[in-house]
């Protein structure tokens, strides 16, 4: 259990620190009116999906087993948090939820499969 928690924290930090820094940079560029709001929102959504994928990929490579199960648990937690936090259930938000959920699942499955091939 300690190893799983440590791997989760390491994977989280490796993937979400760059995401946080890039969001801060994009927000600054938006604030200075270098890029507009829509472009900033699209870039943040795209980058967050990529970093979600990388998070579960790194976690599954470290854990080396149960990729589907871990991906399913993380995806369910993400969906529950999304439904609790986001009040506006627009089509775009639901689409982003679906894309990020698929990214979480694919990353966890591919991470385990990459380890088993080596």
Phi, psi and omega in degrees: 000320178298319181295320179296316179295319178296317178297322178297314181295316179297313179297320179299312182293320180297324185264327186268340175294312175297325177296314180299315180296321179290325177293319177297318178297314179295323177295320177296317178296324177291320179298320178279003178061034174278322172235152182275173186297316182297317179297317179298316181295319179294317179296319179295317179296318179294313181293323180293324176296318179295317181289330173297317178300314180296323179301308182287331176296312179295316179299315181290326176294324178286323182281327174070003177201165176059042181298316181295317181296315179295318178298320179295317179295314180295321179294317178296318177298318180297316181296317179297316178297321179299313182293329179284317187277315185276119179274327183273112182263061180281168180298321179296318179295320179293322177296316178296321176300315180294317181296315181290326177295318177295321178297320178296316181292313181297319179299318181290322179290315180294325180300315178293319181292328176292324178291320182290336178285330183281000000 
